[in-house]
Amino acid sequence: RQLTEALWTMMLGARLEELSRQPDAPFLSANASSQHPTRPTDIFRQTATVREDGVQEGIAALFREALRVERHGFTSTELERAKASGDSAQMATLDFAYRREQLYFEILLDVRDALERR
């Protein structure tokens, strides 16, 4: 989960940054993040710096991009860019998290199979 969220945040951040560079951008800058302060609680946050008269347009653009990701996901190019943009320590941490999650999943499958054989 940690690996997926880190890459997801990097890719959405890159999209928002790209949007902010357009001449008619709905915001000056924007970002997204997620947190998990307690086990049953997940927080997804998007923030944007907008022009004085651009609050509604900025909020709408943030919502549109989040919805676009939910409906269509990211492209393989966006994923490769996110992987390439991370520093080696960050990528090592993500790789470790990925391997840990894979191992955990394999253990759960083994437990399930053992229970089903009973």
Salt bridges, closest charged atoms under 4 A:
GLU5 OE2 - ARG1 NE 3.01
GLU5 OE1 - HIS36 NE2 2.69
GLU17 OE2 - ARG21 NH2 2.99
ASP42 OD1 - ARG1 NH2 2.98
ASP42 OD1 - HIS36 ND1 2.49
GLU65 OE1 - ARG15 NH1 3.77
GLU65 OE2 - ARG68 NH1 2.33
GLU78 OE2 - ARG15 NE 2.60
GLU80 OE2 - LYS83 NZ 3.85
ASP95 OD2 - ARG99 NE 2.77
ASP113 OD1 - ARG112 NH2 2.98
GLU116 OE2 - ARG112 NE 3.88
